[in-house]
Amino acid sequence: MKLFAIDRILPTATEETIRGVVIREALHIWMLYTKDIVRETYFRKDRPGVVLVLECESVAEAKKILATFPMVKAGVIDFDIIPVGHFVPFGTLLDQDLLKASQGE
């Protein structure tokens, strides 16, 4: 199952606590990347933070994995988890006659 994990900076976060765990956080993400759990990592452009694309069996498994992150343990961030899947089949959105014509039928 593919999931987006979007971080939320918690009110308890300080620059000092962030600096104290940011390197461990990066190493942790890298380790999960090498295990094909974290598939993609993005920095946000609208505010400080990250968006991760995870591959997990369930939302519950994703929550368990994210709870192991050093910044989560330090009370700096938490994550919103959004399960995603394939887009609704395009055939249901398109006129069937137009679809057949594009396929040469």
Backbone hydrogen bonds, N-H to C=O, Kabsch-Sander energy under -0.5 kcal/mol:
donor,donor_aa,acceptor,acceptor_aa,energy
2,K,84,V,-0.6
3,L,54,L,-2.2
4,F,82,I,-2.9
5,A,52,L,-2.7
6,I,4,F,-0.5
6,I,80,D,-2.7
7,D,5,A,-0.5
7,D,50,V,-2.0
8,R,78,D,-2.9
10,L,76,V,-2.9
13,A,10,L,-2.1
18,I,14,T,-2.4
19,R,15,E,-2.8
20,G,16,E,-1.7
21,V,17,T,-0.7
21,V,18,I,-1.3
22,V,18,I,-1.7
25,E,21,V,-2.5
26,A,22,V,-2.2
27,L,23,I,-2.3
28,H,24,R,-2.4
29,I,25,E,-2.6
30,W,26,A,-2.4
31,M,27,L,-2.5
32,L,28,H,-2.1
33,Y,29,I,-2.2
34,T,30,W,-2.3
35,K,31,M,-0.7
36,D,33,Y,-1.7
37,I,32,L,-2.5
38,V,32,L,-1.1
39,R,37,I,-0.8
39,R,53,V,-3.2
40,E,53,V,-1.4
42,Y,51,V,-2.3
44,R,49,G,-2.4
51,V,42,Y,-2.3
52,L,5,A,-2.7
53,V,40,E,-2.5
54,L,3,L,-3.0
54,L,52,L,-0.6
55,E,37,I,-2.5
56,C,1,M,-2.5
56,C,54,L,-0.5
62,A,58,S,-2.0
63,K,59,V,-2.6
64,K,60,A,-2.0
65,I,61,E,-2.4
66,L,62,A,-2.9
67,A,63,K,-1.8
68,T,65,I,-1.6
69,F,66,L,-1.5
72,V,69,F,-0.5
73,K,69,F,-2.5
74,A,70,P,-1.9
75,G,72,V,-1.5
76,V,71,M,-2.8
77,I,71,M,-1.2
78,D,8,R,-1.8
80,D,6,I,-2.9
82,I,4,F,-3.0
84,V,2,K,-2.6
92,T,89,P,-1.4
93,L,89,P,-0.5
93,L,90,F,-1.5
94,L,90,F,-1.4
99,L,95,D,-2.2
100,K,96,Q,-2.5
101,A,97,D,-2.3
102,S,98,L,-2.0
103,Q,99,L,-0.9
103,Q,100,K,-0.6
104,G,101,A,-1.3
105,E,100,K,-2.4
